[in-house]
Each structure stands twice: as structure tokens, then as C-alpha cells.
Amino acid sequence: MTWLCISEWDRALTGGIRKDFVRIQHDCCIVIVVPGKMSRRWIQNPNRCAGEYLDGIEDFIDFTRTHNPGATRIRCPCRRCNNMLWETIEHVRFHLVRNGMIETYSTWNHHGEQVDIASSSGATRMDNVEPIVDPNEQVRDIIHDAFPFASTSSTQEGEDDVPTPMDSAEFEQYENLLRNANQELYPGCERFSVLTAIVELMHGKIKYRMSNLCFDYFLGVFKKMLPTDNCLPKDHRQAQKMLSGLGLGYEKIHACKNNCMLFYKEYETLDTCPICNESRFKQTSQNRMSKIPQKVMRYLPLKPRLQRLYMSTHTATDMRWHKEKRVDDDVMRHPADGEAWKDFDRTFPEFAADPRNVRLGLATDGFNPYGVLNQHHSTWPIFVFPYNLPPWKCMRKEYMMMTGLITEDPGRSIDVYLRPLVDELKDLWTNGVRTYDKSTKKMFTLRAAVMWTVNDFPAYAMVSGWSTKGYMACPVCKEDVTSGWHAGKVCYLGHRRWLPWDHEWQENDIEFDGNKERRAKPREWSSDQILEQLNHLDFAPFGKTVSRTRPATHMNWTHKSMFFELPYWSKLKLRHNLDVMHVEKNVFDTLMGTILDIKGKTKDTPKARLDLERMGIRKGLWLKRGSDKAIRDLAFFSMKPNDNKEFLQFVSSVKFPDGTWYDDDPYILANMAKQVVYLNDPKAGNDWKVVQHMDQRNVYAIPKLDPSNNDVDVVDQRLDSSMENDAHTLLDTNVVQEPFQIDGVSSREIPIQSITIDLGDLPRYDPTMGPNNDDD
């Protein structure tokens, strides 16, 4: 049984009927007559002066007024406007007579008509049939989303729900895109338009990370394959120029070479930095100044990117998820479930009243885009995240917005590069920006606020202004922190202060640092106290040429964060967050490295054992000394070799939530590997090798402690040099052990020349050739 729409049968069966809902069953076909939907054959009538066509226009106008009461402007469905432009009803009537209506616009969904899908258990369901998607229509939808209020007419007074008209430059971009979307790739090509082909090719370039040269090559090959009169662009630059109207663009802002300032706003016309007097431009070999800037920052404006979130119906609806669809059941699923979000709503009820106002998170960190080719380079992107979206969308890369790109590690001068973003955030909070909401088809004033930042610990210091180095590195405890020099680094103790005063661990001195904890937890600084403290401090200007010495009154403050210029920043309950990914990784590495006694990862080092001895605690873990050696016994918290094997077997059989496991994969940790040396067999000759094991990993050459000297770091400089257990100090090459034999496997001598190792497809390195210069 087949379901057909009345538009396929109205000519044969119904003519131009206007009835209630009728179901006509004819043999095995069911015809659906949509209520009130007349025959629309007049749309395809080439004679636009015919009475049928003119009556059809009036029917369309009546239909639009019925479904859009009070609307003075509607989308014009003529072939030129293509439902992109908003015009008055009289202009729409004139356009339909002059240009004709879009021939495929038989369902007036842009003017209030609902698309009804009939279903029946006895009929074949239409949703089981995959619809045929026209890529050209998809591209036109993209243009429609990018220019939802394409109109050059002026807005009438009082029409707040009508989109603001575009300027002439934007309208020219829109017409160019629409022209390319309607132009065939070559004469007779109905499948792809010029714009559709470019979008598909550029999508593949980005998806598979093709270089510009590679893209230019294949673009030239495709152009040769097509008919000679094709309109495909010849290179990447020309293709990118055609798509420029769909993009959001970015700004290049010149920066001082020493990170003192940006040549921005009132400093835009300067040629030298007013702080360090460094030139804005590079100097040529002829001692002349060129127009090449010393340093450039890329800034991507935030406002148009936030507006794009409301240009799609689905995304615009999801932007209200945190208010309309979130379930408040005291379960933490989304930032909106947290106390910081709720406290913000209570403090700023006017902002919280409109769920379309955007809550943002900001993150920044450095990475090296060149890999090992340049180990000293660091690029710092600045990202913002819209938290209005549901939890399964708000952290996806499609919704991550990069607002800035800094070409080197800015250090404490990151506020210099945050200046354009902070200025835009202040305007978004105070004035907002007029935005068209496609889900409600109305204009509204979009406002935005940064709820907090998310960084790792070093970037935390740059963004917050509190240094995370030294004895007062904790940004929560501040000057009340408990820290000391242990094992060659600053360590932070006193964690029992955060426990309840009657907790049993408060009186336990044996299992901790040998002292009972009677102190209260560090005081919590309010936002007003922090702001008052910062206002009384005099910080040095930004830049590399400024001295980094801070007076003692500054504690660990390096600068006053620029985010305090935001009117709401000092009222936030949570301003900065630590990236838990780094914390989890570091804690796991330290814990597993110590339990499994992995060299380079364990914290159970000789210096740590000497610190325990100096503090007079945990005597069982002290180093045992001989005449010229010190032995580190295996700690009670370390695993024995048999335990290591069971633990690794457990890890190899773990099944992860994504359905993968590594039961057949080789898995080995560093402490399981045996360090060996292959030596010539003195009996069989140089063609035969035997394995010499290296043991005694916990034996250290260390002299006795001088009781008169309590400084562990100056006990003996030979301590550090002997920790590595160099092979020449542990291996006696004159004594050859028995050949290595695996239990249960008979051993036999094999000439080493007869052993063949199949390297498969592994890359081979030719020392006569230079380094690999591939893009990858």
C-alpha cells in the first residue's frame, strides 16, 4: 500500500478541491488530501498574466495573512528573492507577477504551512525510506542560514521583530553566493552547482588535512577532467574567495615585539611602542623600515559567532535547553546544575530571565604545531564554549569558538592579547547585539557573560594573576598555605586542616608528618576582599623588558586580571577552574609509578628517603647504609614482582566503556623490562652471543651522613651522579653469566647471523639522507 500526496493526484481526481481531511482509497493506493490545500498548478504556469495565475497569487496572499496575522513583511517566494528577502505584501505581489514563484515551492512552509506526514500500521512507513537529498538545496539552505534577514528595504518604525536590513556590502556577498549556488558547474550539470562543488571539495580538504599545494593539484586535475566550459575555480585561493561570504572572518592586530601592547584602537596609528620604544615593523637590510609587522595576533570577533548559533532552528532551540529541558534533580549533569550557575542567576536575575543569553567558558593553553622540529615554539589559541547547549553538545568541537591566536607564549602579558575579547565581552554584557532567532522568527537582544575559565596549572597563573610557583603557589590558601622544601622541590602539606575538627586523623601524628593537626583551615577570600587587595597593589606594566621582581607585599600576585573589568566578574562565585585532565593524568602517573616502582615516575626516591630520616618519621623507610653503599628496601606500599604480573594481567583484560579492550595487545611497564647487554661468547666465538643481565637497581653509592649538617642537598654531590646506576659501575664484563633460558623451553645455540627479523612495513632510516620534510 502506497501513500501519495494530493499534489500528485489533484489533477486527475480532485481538480482544485477545498475540503476537510479526506482519505481516498483506490486499489492499493491511499491518497491524502491536506485540509485547505488547493491545487497549485498555477505556480508552474508560464503565463503570469493568466487569470489562474493571478487568482493563485491572491490565494497565496490570503493564506499568508491567515497564518501570519498582523505581519507587515513576509518572505518573498519569487524566483529572484528565493524566500531570502523580507518584503511588504504589496512588494511580494508585484514580485510574483514580474518574476514568478519558485516552481518547486508547492508547500508554503516559510509562510506558516505545516508539513503533515501520514502513517499507518498497515501501510509502508515513509520514514523507512531514505530521502533523496539534493546537495544544491543543502547549499542554498546554508546561504539561507547565513543570511536569514536578507533585505535591502528599510525597517519600518515599531517593527522590532523584523530583522535589521543588510548593508550594500553584505547584500553583494549574498547575491554572489546565490548566483554561484544557482549556476551549473558546467552546462547540463544538474547535480552540482559551482558553490556545491566548492563546498564539497573544501570539506574534503579540511576533513583529510590536505595541504594547499595538494588541493591545488587535485583541483587542477578535476578541472581538466570536466568539460572545457566548466566553472570550477583553478586554485585554493580562488575557491576560498568564493566562500568568503559564508565565513565569519578574522582581524589581524599588530602587537609589540616585547608583548607590551597591541596597536589597537587609540594606538592603531602608532609606529613605535610607547612603553619600550620598539618599532612596530621589521627593519630591512638597507636600514629601512618595511611594512611587515614584528608580531601579529589573529582575533576572531565573538558577536557574529554567537549570532550564528541562532541562525539554525535546531541550534537555536538547543540554546534554551538549560532552562526549558534540563531536569533539576540534584544530579550534576551540566554546569547549570552547579552552585556557581545558580548563584549567578540569583545575583543577576535580569540576565537570567532570558534563557537565550549565552553563558560562556574560556580556555587557553599552549601547544607546539611543529612537533619535534621546533621544541621551543608555543602557539596559544583562546577558546570559548557556549554552555547553553545540552551536555552532549556544549563540549563538541563543532561548538568550540576560537576567538584569538597568539603566536608565542605570552606569559603574564596574556592580558595584552585578551584586550579585544574583553572589550567585546563588556559590550555584550552592557548593550548586547540584535540577533534573529530562527526558532521563534523574532529579533531579540543577545547578551553574553563568561562564567569562568578552564586551564591547567601554569595557564591558571597567567589568566588569574596569581603565580602558581614558589612557596605560596596555591591560589586558594594564598598566604595561609603550608609548604616546605622536600626532595629537591617545594611540597605542600597540611591537608588535614580541611577535615572536620573532630576527625580521627587530626590526632594521628604517626601516619602523617609526626605532628598533630590543631590549625583551622585557611580562610576563604571573598571577591570583594581580593578586589580591594588588588586595587592597593602597584603592578609593573606588561612586556618582556620589565623587571619581574615583586615586593613582598604583592605575595604571589603578578598582575590584576583584565577580567575584573567585566562588571560581573568580581561577583562570580567560581572564576577559575583547573583542567582535571592534567590533574588526573599527573595523579595517576605518580600513583602508579610509585606503587610499581617505575624509574623516573616513582616518588619513592633516595632524596625522599633522606627527607624522612631528617624529619624523624617512618624509620622503616630510611636508607640502610654500609661502608660506601646505601640500600633502599622495597616499601610496604610497593608491589612485589608477582603482584606486578597479576596487576598487569588485570589491566590488559579491562574492557572500556567504548567496547574496546586490549587482551591481545602487548602491555609492559618500565619496571618489568630487564636491562641486558649482549656479549660475545668466549667459548663459541664472536658469532655467538650471550645475555648479561643488569641487577642491583636499589643500591646507591652514598656516604654516611654528617650529624652536624642537616642540609640533605649538600651531603654529597656524588648522590645525584650515582642514582642512574650506570652500566660501567654495576656490570663486570669479565664475568659472563650463563645463557638466558626461559622456564619450560629447551635452549639451543643459534648463530646470530641466521636470525631474520621481519620489519614489515616499518619505515627505514637512511643516514645518508636528510630529515623527512613531509608535511605530516
BELQUI-V129901 format. One record per pair of residues at least 4 apart in sequence whose C-alpha atoms are under 8 Angstrom apart, sorted by sequence separation. I is the first residue (numbers start at 1). J is the second residue. D is the distance in whole Angstrom. If there is no record, write none. Layout:
<<I,J,D> <I,J,D>>
This chain:
<<4,8,7> <5,9,7> <6,10,5> <7,11,8> <9,13,6> <10,14,5> <11,15,5> <25,29,6> <26,30,6> <33,37,8> <41,45,7> <49,53,7> <50,54,6> <51,55,6> <52,56,6> <53,57,6> <54,58,7> <55,59,6> <56,60,6> <57,61,6> <58,62,6> <59,63,6> <60,64,6> <61,65,6> <62,66,6> <63,67,6> <64,68,6> <65,69,5> <77,81,6> <78,82,6> <81,85,6> <87,91,6> <88,92,6> <89,93,6> <90,94,6> <91,95,6> <92,96,6> <93,97,6> <94,98,6> <95,99,5> <96,100,5> <101,105,7> <108,112,7> <109,113,5> <119,123,7> <120,124,7> <121,125,8> <125,129,8> <133,137,8> <134,138,6> <135,139,6> <136,140,6> <137,141,6> <138,142,6> <139,143,6> <140,144,6> <141,145,6> <142,146,6> <143,147,6> <144,148,5> <155,159,7> <166,170,6> <167,171,6> <168,172,6> <169,173,6> <170,174,6> <171,175,6> <172,176,6> <173,177,6> <174,178,6> <175,179,6> <176,180,6> <177,181,6> <178,182,6> <179,183,6> <184,188,7> <185,189,6> <189,193,8> <192,196,6> <193,197,6> <194,198,6> <195,199,6> <196,200,6> <197,201,6> <198,202,6> <199,203,6> <200,204,6> <201,205,6> <202,206,6> <203,207,6> <204,208,6> <205,209,6> <206,210,7> <210,214,6> <211,215,6> <212,216,6> <213,217,6> <214,218,6> <215,219,6> <216,220,6> <217,221,6> <218,222,6> <219,223,6> <220,224,6> <221,225,6> <222,226,6> <223,227,8> <224,228,7> <226,230,6> <234,238,7> <235,239,6> <236,240,6> <237,241,6> <238,242,6> <239,243,7> <240,244,6> <243,247,7> <244,248,8> <255,259,7> <256,260,6> <263,267,5> <264,268,5> <273,277,5> <283,287,6> <284,288,5> <301,305,7> <302,306,6> <303,307,6> <304,308,6> <305,309,7> <306,310,7> <307,311,7> <308,312,7> <311,315,8> <312,316,6> <313,317,6> <314,318,6> <315,319,6> <316,320,7> <317,321,7> <320,324,6> <321,325,5> <322,326,5> <333,337,7> <334,338,7> <337,341,7> <338,342,7> <339,343,6> <340,344,6> <341,345,6> <342,346,6> <343,347,6> <344,348,6> <345,349,5> <348,352,6> <349,353,6> <350,354,8> <370,374,6> <371,375,7> <387,391,8> <389,393,6> <390,394,6> <391,395,7> <392,396,7> <395,399,7> <396,400,7> <406,410,8> <410,414,5> <413,417,7> <414,418,6> <415,419,6> <418,422,6> <419,423,6> <420,424,6> <421,425,6> <422,426,6> <423,427,6> <424,428,6> <425,429,6> <426,430,6> <427,431,5> <428,432,4> <437,441,6> <438,442,7> <455,459,6> <456,460,6> <457,461,7> <458,462,7> <459,463,6> <460,464,6> <461,465,5> <462,466,7> <468,472,7> <469,473,5> <474,478,6> <477,481,5> <485,489,6> <486,490,6> <495,499,8> <499,503,6> <502,506,7> <504,508,7> <508,512,7> <509,513,6> <510,514,5> <525,529,6> <526,530,6> <527,531,6> <528,532,6> <529,533,6> <530,534,6> <531,535,6> <532,536,7> <533,537,7> <542,546,7> <550,554,6> <551,555,8> <554,558,8> <560,564,8> <565,569,7> <568,572,7> <579,583,7> <580,584,6> <581,585,6> <582,586,6> <583,587,6> <584,588,6> <585,589,6> <586,590,6> <587,591,6> <588,592,6> <589,593,6> <590,594,6> <591,595,6> <592,596,6> <593,597,6> <594,598,7> <597,601,8> <598,602,6> <604,608,6> <605,609,6> <606,610,6> <607,611,6> <608,612,6> <609,613,6> <610,614,6> <611,615,6> <612,616,6> <613,617,6> <618,622,7> <625,629,6> <626,630,6> <634,638,7> <639,643,6> <640,644,6> <641,645,6> <642,646,7> <643,647,6> <644,648,6> <645,649,6> <646,650,6> <647,651,6> <648,652,6> <649,653,6> <650,654,6> <655,659,6> <656,660,6> <668,672,6> <669,673,7> <681,685,6> <682,686,8> <684,688,6> <705,709,8> <706,710,8> <711,715,7> <717,721,7> <718,722,6> <719,723,6> <720,724,8> <722,726,7> <725,729,7> <726,730,7> <727,731,6> <728,732,8> <741,745,7> <742,746,8> <750,754,7> <751,755,7> <4,9,8> <9,14,7> <10,15,5> <11,16,8> <25,30,5> <26,31,8> <48,53,6> <49,54,7> <65,70,8> <76,81,6> <77,82,5> <78,83,7> <87,92,6> <95,100,7> <96,101,6> <108,113,5> <109,114,6> <119,124,8> <120,125,7> <133,138,8> <166,171,6> <184,189,6> <192,197,6> <204,209,8> <205,210,5> <210,215,6> <233,238,6> <234,239,8> <244,249,8> <255,260,8> <256,261,6> <262,267,7> <263,268,4> <272,277,6> <273,278,5> <283,288,6> <284,289,6> <310,315,6> <311,316,7> <320,325,8> <321,326,6> <332,337,5> <336,341,5> <337,342,8> <352,357,7> <370,375,8> <389,394,5> <394,399,6> <395,400,7> <427,432,6> <428,433,7> <436,441,7> <437,442,6> <455,460,5> <461,466,5> <462,467,7> <468,473,4> <473,478,7> <485,490,5> <486,491,6> <501,506,7> <509,514,4> <510,515,8> <525,530,6> <541,546,7> <550,555,8> <564,569,5> <578,583,8> <592,597,8> <593,598,5> <597,602,6> <603,608,7> <604,609,7> <612,617,6> <613,618,8> <625,630,4> <639,644,6> <655,660,6> <656,661,6> <668,673,7> <680,685,7> <681,686,6> <725,730,7> <741,746,8> <742,747,8> <750,755,8> <10,16,7> <24,30,6> <25,31,6> <47,53,7> <48,54,7> <65,71,7> <76,82,7> <77,83,5> <107,113,7> <109,115,7> <119,125,6> <184,190,7> <205,211,8> <233,239,6> <255,261,6> <256,262,6> <263,269,7> <272,278,6> <273,279,6> <283,289,5> <284,290,6> <309,315,6> <310,316,4> <331,337,7> <332,338,7> <335,341,7> <336,342,7> <345,351,7> <351,357,7> <368,374,8> <388,394,7> <393,399,7> <394,400,8> <436,442,6> <437,443,6> <454,460,8> <460,466,8> <461,467,5> <467,473,6> <468,474,6> <472,478,6> <484,490,6> <485,491,6> <509,515,5> <540,546,7> <563,569,6> <564,570,6> <569,575,7> <593,599,8> <596,602,8> <612,618,7> <613,619,7> <624,630,5> <625,631,6> <655,661,5> <680,686,5> <709,715,8> <741,747,6> <10,17,8> <23,30,7> <24,31,5> <76,83,5> <77,84,8> <119,126,8> <155,162,7> <185,192,6> <223,230,7> <255,262,4> <256,263,7> <263,270,7> <272,279,4> <273,280,7> <282,289,6> <283,290,6> <309,316,6> <330,337,7> <345,352,5> <368,375,7> <370,377,8> <387,394,6> <436,443,4> <437,444,7> <461,468,6> <466,473,8> <468,475,7> <472,479,6> <474,481,7> <483,490,7> <484,491,5> <499,506,8> <508,515,8> <509,516,5> <540,547,8> <593,600,8> <594,601,7> <595,602,8> <597,604,8> <612,619,8> <623,630,6> <624,631,5> <654,661,6> <655,662,8> <680,687,7> <681,688,6> <23,31,6> <24,32,7> <45,53,7> <75,83,5> <76,84,7> <107,115,8> <155,163,8> <184,192,6> <185,193,5> <254,262,6> <255,263,6> <271,279,6> <272,280,5> <281,289,6> <282,290,6> <386,394,6> <435,443,6> <436,444,6> <460,468,8> <467,475,8> <483,491,6> <484,492,7> <508,516,6> <550,558,8> <593,601,5> <594,602,4> <623,631,6> <624,632,7> <653,661,7> <654,662,7> <680,688,6> <681,689,5> <23,32,6> <75,84,6> <76,85,6> <155,164,7> <184,193,4> <185,194,5> <223,232,6> <253,262,7> <254,263,5> <271,280,5> <281,290,6> <282,291,7> <310,319,8> <328,337,7> <368,377,6> <369,378,8> <385,394,7> <434,443,7> <435,444,6> <466,475,6> <472,481,6> <483,492,4> <484,493,8> <496,505,7> <497,506,8> <507,516,5> <593,602,4> <594,603,6> <612,621,8> <613,622,6> <623,632,5> <624,633,8> <652,661,7> <653,662,6> <654,663,8> <680,689,5> <681,690,6> <706,715,7> <22,32,7> <23,33,7> <42,52,6> <43,53,7> <75,85,6> <76,86,6> <155,165,7> <183,193,5> <184,194,6> <205,215,7> <223,233,8> <253,263,7> <254,264,8> <270,280,8> <271,281,7> <281,291,6> <282,292,6> <309,319,8> <368,378,5> <369,379,7> <385,395,7> <434,444,6> <435,445,6> <458,468,7> <471,481,8> <482,492,6> <483,493,6> <496,506,6> <506,516,6> <507,517,6> <592,602,8> <593,603,8> <594,604,6> <612,622,7> <622,632,8> <623,633,7> <652,662,5> <653,663,5> <679,689,5> <680,690,6> <705,715,7> <21,32,8> <22,33,6> <42,53,5> <75,86,4> <76,87,6> <154,165,6> <182,193,6> <183,194,6> <223,234,7> <253,264,7> <281,292,5> <282,293,6> <367,378,5> <368,379,6> <406,417,7> <434,445,5> <435,446,6> <457,468,7> <472,483,8> <481,492,8> <482,493,5> <506,517,5> <590,601,6> <591,602,8> <621,632,8> <652,663,5> <678,689,6> <679,690,6> <21,33,6> <22,34,8> <74,86,5> <75,87,6> <153,165,6> <181,193,6> <182,194,8> <185,197,7> <261,273,7> <281,293,4> <282,294,5> <366,378,6> <367,379,5> <433,445,5> <434,446,6> <471,483,6> <482,494,6> <506,518,7> <589,601,7> <590,602,6> <609,621,6> <610,622,7> <621,633,7> <652,664,8> <678,690,6> <679,691,6> <21,34,6> <22,35,8> <43,56,8> <73,86,6> <74,87,6> <152,165,5> <180,193,7> <181,194,6> <260,273,8> <280,293,6> <281,294,5> <366,379,5> <367,380,7> <386,399,7> <432,445,6> <433,446,5> <471,484,7> <590,603,7> <609,622,5> <610,623,7> <652,665,8> <678,691,5> <679,692,7> <703,716,7> <20,34,8> <21,35,5> <42,56,6> <73,87,5> <74,88,6> <78,92,8> <149,163,5> <151,165,5> <152,166,6> <180,194,5> <181,195,5> <219,233,8> <220,234,6> <280,294,6> <322,336,7> <366,380,4> <385,399,7> <386,400,8> <432,446,5> <433,447,7> <609,623,6> <621,635,7> <677,691,6> <678,692,6> <702,716,8> <20,35,5> <73,88,4> <74,89,7> <77,92,8> <149,164,7> <150,165,7> <151,166,6> <152,167,7> <180,195,5> <181,196,7> <219,234,7> <220,235,7> <260,275,7> <279,294,8> <365,380,6> <366,381,7> <385,400,5> <432,447,5> <652,667,7> <676,691,6> <677,692,5> <19,35,6> <20,36,7> <40,56,7> <72,88,6> <73,89,6> <76,92,5> <149,165,7> <150,166,6> <152,168,8> <219,235,6> <260,276,7> <364,380,7> <365,381,7> <384,400,6> <385,401,6> <431,447,7> <432,448,7> <676,692,5> <677,693,7> <702,718,7> <18,35,7> <19,36,6> <72,89,7> <75,92,8> <78,95,6> <149,166,7> <219,236,8> <256,273,6> <364,381,6> <365,382,8> <383,400,7> <384,401,5> <430,447,8> <501,518,8> <537,554,7> <606,623,8> <676,693,5> <677,694,8> <701,718,8> <702,719,6> <18,36,5> <74,92,8> <78,96,5> <177,195,7> <216,234,7> <258,276,8> <364,382,5> <383,401,5> <384,402,6> <403,421,7> <428,446,7> <429,447,5> <675,693,6> <676,694,6> <701,719,7> <18,37,7> <76,95,8> <77,96,7> <80,99,7> <152,171,7> <216,235,5> <363,382,6> <364,383,6> <383,402,4> <384,403,7> <428,447,5> <429,448,6> <471,490,7> <501,520,8> <539,558,7> <540,559,8> <648,667,7> <674,693,7> <675,694,6> <700,719,8> <17,37,8> <18,38,6> <79,99,6> <82,102,7> <151,171,8> <215,235,8> <216,236,6> <258,278,8> <362,382,7> <363,383,5> <382,402,6> <383,403,6> <428,448,6> <429,449,6> <470,490,7> <497,517,7> <539,559,6> <648,668,8> <674,694,7> <17,38,6> <78,99,6> <79,100,6> <150,171,7> <215,236,7> <257,278,7> <362,383,6> <363,384,6> <381,402,7> <382,403,6> <383,404,7> <428,449,8> <496,517,7> <497,518,8> <539,560,8> <701,722,6> <9,31,8> <16,38,5> <17,39,7> <78,100,5> <79,101,6> <256,278,7> <257,279,8> <362,384,4> <381,403,8> <382,404,5> <497,519,6> <498,520,8> <700,722,6> <16,39,5> <78,101,4> <79,102,5> <256,279,8> <257,280,7> <361,384,5> <362,385,7> <381,404,6> <382,405,6> <425,448,7> <494,517,8> <497,520,6> <498,521,5> <700,723,6> <15,39,7> <77,101,6> <78,102,6> <150,174,8> <212,236,6> <256,280,6> <360,384,6> <361,385,5> <381,405,4> <425,449,7> <497,521,5> <4,29,7> <6,31,6> <77,102,6> <255,280,7> <360,385,5> <361,386,7> <380,405,6> <381,406,6> <425,450,8> <497,522,8> <700,725,8> <2,28,7> <3,29,6> <4,30,6> <5,31,6> <6,32,6> <254,280,8> <360,386,5> <361,387,7> <379,405,7> <380,406,5> <534,560,6> <606,632,7> <1,28,5> <2,29,5> <3,30,5> <4,31,5> <5,32,5> <6,33,5> <83,110,8> <147,174,7> <359,386,6> <360,387,6> <379,406,6> <380,407,6> <1,29,6> <2,30,6> <3,31,6> <4,32,6> <5,33,7> <6,34,7> <11,39,8> <61,89,8> <77,105,8> <358,386,6> <359,387,5> <379,407,5> <380,408,6> <697,725,7> <1,30,7> <3,32,7> <5,34,8> <10,39,6> <358,387,7> <359,388,6> <378,407,7> <379,408,5> <380,409,7> <358,388,6> <378,408,5> <379,409,6> <143,174,8> <377,408,7> <378,409,6> <7,39,7> <61,93,8> <323,355,6> <356,388,8> <377,409,8> <7,40,8> <322,355,8> <694,727,8> <143,177,7> <198,232,8> <696,730,8> <75,110,7> <143,178,7> <197,232,8> <320,355,5> <695,730,8> <57,93,7> <75,111,7> <319,355,8> <320,356,6> <694,730,7> <74,111,8> <194,231,6> <257,294,6> <319,356,6> <694,731,7> <140,178,7> <194,232,6> <255,293,8> <256,294,7> <257,295,6> <57,96,7> <254,293,6> <255,294,7> <256,295,6> <319,358,8> <531,570,7> <186,226,8> <254,294,8> <255,295,5> <140,181,7> <186,227,7> <198,239,6> <254,295,6> <255,296,6> <481,522,7> <597,638,7> <139,181,7> <187,229,8> <254,296,5> <255,297,7> <480,522,6> <528,570,7> <595,637,6> <596,638,6> <597,639,8> <54,97,8> <68,111,7> <186,229,6> <187,230,7> <253,296,6> <254,297,6> <366,409,7> <480,523,8> <527,570,5> <528,571,8> <595,638,4> <596,639,6> <67,111,7> <68,112,7> <186,230,4> <199,243,8> <252,296,6> <253,297,5> <527,571,6> <594,638,7> <595,639,6> <692,736,7> <67,112,5> <136,181,7> <185,230,6> <186,231,6> <198,243,8> <252,297,6> <253,298,6> <477,522,6> <527,572,8> <692,737,6> <67,113,8> <185,231,5> <252,298,5> <253,299,7> <477,523,7> <527,573,8> <691,737,7> <64,111,6> <184,231,8> <185,232,7> <195,242,8> <251,298,6> <252,299,6> <477,524,8> <690,737,8> <691,738,8> <692,739,8> <49,97,8> <64,112,7> <195,243,8> <250,298,7> <251,299,5> <414,462,7> <415,463,8> <476,524,7> <596,644,7> <690,738,7> <691,739,6> <48,97,6> <250,299,6> <251,300,6> <412,461,8> <413,462,8> <414,463,7> <690,739,5> <691,740,6> <48,98,8> <250,300,4> <251,301,8> <412,462,5> <690,740,7> <249,300,7> <250,301,7> <411,462,6> <412,463,8> <48,100,7> <335,387,7> <412,465,7> <136,191,7> <135,191,7> <136,192,6> <139,195,7> <248,304,7> <334,390,7> <43,100,8> <134,191,8> <135,192,7> <136,193,6> <139,196,6> <248,305,7> <334,391,6> <679,736,8> <43,101,6> <333,391,7> <43,102,7> <44,103,6> <43,103,6> <84,144,6> <136,196,6> <135,196,7> <688,749,8> <688,750,7> <43,106,8> <84,147,7> <86,149,7> <688,751,6> <689,752,7> <84,148,7> <85,149,7> <86,150,7> <87,151,7> <687,751,6> <688,752,6> <84,149,7> <85,150,5> <86,151,6> <177,242,7> <633,698,7> <687,752,6> <40,106,7> <84,150,6> <85,151,5> <87,153,7> <177,243,8> <322,388,6> <632,698,5> <687,753,7> <84,151,8> <321,388,7> <322,389,7> <631,698,6> <632,699,7> <177,245,7> <320,388,6> <321,389,6> <322,390,7> <631,699,5> <632,700,8> <319,388,5> <320,389,7> <321,390,6> <630,699,6> <631,700,6> <318,388,7> <319,389,5> <629,699,7> <630,700,5> <174,245,7> <318,389,5> <319,390,8> <598,669,8> <599,670,7> <629,700,6> <630,701,6> <173,245,5> <318,390,7> <598,670,6> <599,671,7> <629,701,4> <630,702,6> <598,671,5> <628,701,6> <629,702,5> <630,703,8> <597,671,7> <628,702,6> <629,703,7> <596,671,7> <628,703,6> <479,555,7> <627,703,7> <628,704,8> <625,702,8> <627,704,8> <478,556,8> <625,703,8> <625,704,7> <472,555,8> <473,556,7> <472,556,7> <32,118,8> <358,446,8> <360,448,7> <362,450,7> <468,556,8> <73,162,8> <357,446,6> <358,447,6> <359,448,6> <360,449,6> <361,450,6> <467,556,5> <356,446,7> <357,447,5> <358,448,5> <359,449,5> <360,450,5> <361,451,6> <362,452,7> <363,453,6> <364,454,8> <365,455,7> <466,556,6> <467,557,6> <357,448,6> <358,449,7> <359,450,6> <360,451,6> <361,452,5> <362,453,5> <363,454,5> <364,455,6> <365,456,8> <466,557,5> <467,558,6> <359,451,6> <360,452,8> <361,453,6> <362,454,6> <363,455,6> <465,557,6> <466,558,6> <361,454,7> <465,558,5> <466,559,8> <365,459,6> <465,559,5> <364,459,7> <465,560,6> <305,401,7> <351,447,8> <464,560,8> <465,561,5> <614,710,7> <464,561,6> <463,561,7> <614,712,8> <146,246,6> <302,403,6> <611,712,7> <300,402,7> <301,403,6> <513,615,8> <514,616,8> <610,712,7> <143,246,7> <300,403,4> <514,617,6> <299,403,6> <300,404,6> <513,617,7> <299,404,4> <607,712,8> <298,404,6> <299,405,7> <297,404,7> <298,405,5> <510,617,7> <297,405,6> <298,406,7> <510,618,8> <297,406,6> <296,406,8> <297,407,7> <341,451,8> <296,407,8> <295,407,8> <464,576,7> <3,118,8> <460,576,7> <460,577,8> <460,578,7> <302,421,8> <488,607,7> <3,123,8> <297,417,8> <301,421,8> <487,607,5> <1,122,8> <2,123,7> <3,124,8> <299,420,8> <303,424,8> <316,437,7> <451,572,7> <455,576,8> <457,578,7> <487,608,5> <1,123,5> <2,124,6> <302,424,7> <316,438,7> <317,439,6> <452,574,6> <453,575,6> <454,576,6> <455,577,6> <456,578,5> <457,579,8> <486,608,7> <1,124,6> <301,424,8> <316,439,6> <451,574,8> <452,575,5> <453,576,5> <454,577,5> <455,578,5> <456,579,5> <313,437,8> <451,575,7> <452,576,5> <453,577,6> <454,578,6> <455,579,5> <456,580,8> <487,611,6> <303,428,8> <310,435,8> <311,436,7> <313,438,5> <314,439,7> <452,577,7> <454,579,6> <486,611,6> <310,436,7> <311,437,6> <312,438,6> <313,439,5> <416,542,8> <456,582,7> <310,437,5> <311,438,6> <312,439,7> <307,435,6> <310,438,6> <307,436,8> <310,439,8> <413,542,5> <303,433,7> <412,542,7> <413,543,6> <307,446,8> <426,565,8> <422,562,7> <426,566,6> <422,563,7> <425,566,7> <426,567,8> <419,562,8> <422,565,8> <418,562,8> <422,566,7> <412,558,7> <415,561,7> <412,559,7> <415,562,6> <259,410,7> <260,413,7> <259,413,6> <262,416,7> <261,416,6> <262,417,7> <260,416,7> <261,417,8> <259,416,7> <146,308,7> <148,311,7> <146,311,7> <145,311,5> <145,312,6> <347,571,8> <488,713,7> <344,572,7> <343,572,8> <344,573,8> <343,573,7> <340,572,7> <340,573,6> <340,574,6> <276,545,7> <163,435,8> <163,436,6> <163,442,8> <161,441,8> <162,442,7> <163,443,6> <161,442,5> <162,443,7> <260,541,7> <261,542,8> <161,443,5> <260,542,5> <261,543,8> <160,443,7> <161,444,8> <259,542,7> <260,543,4> <259,543,5> <260,544,7> <258,543,5> <259,544,7> <258,544,5> <149,436,8> <258,545,7> <148,436,8> <148,438,8> <211,775,8>>
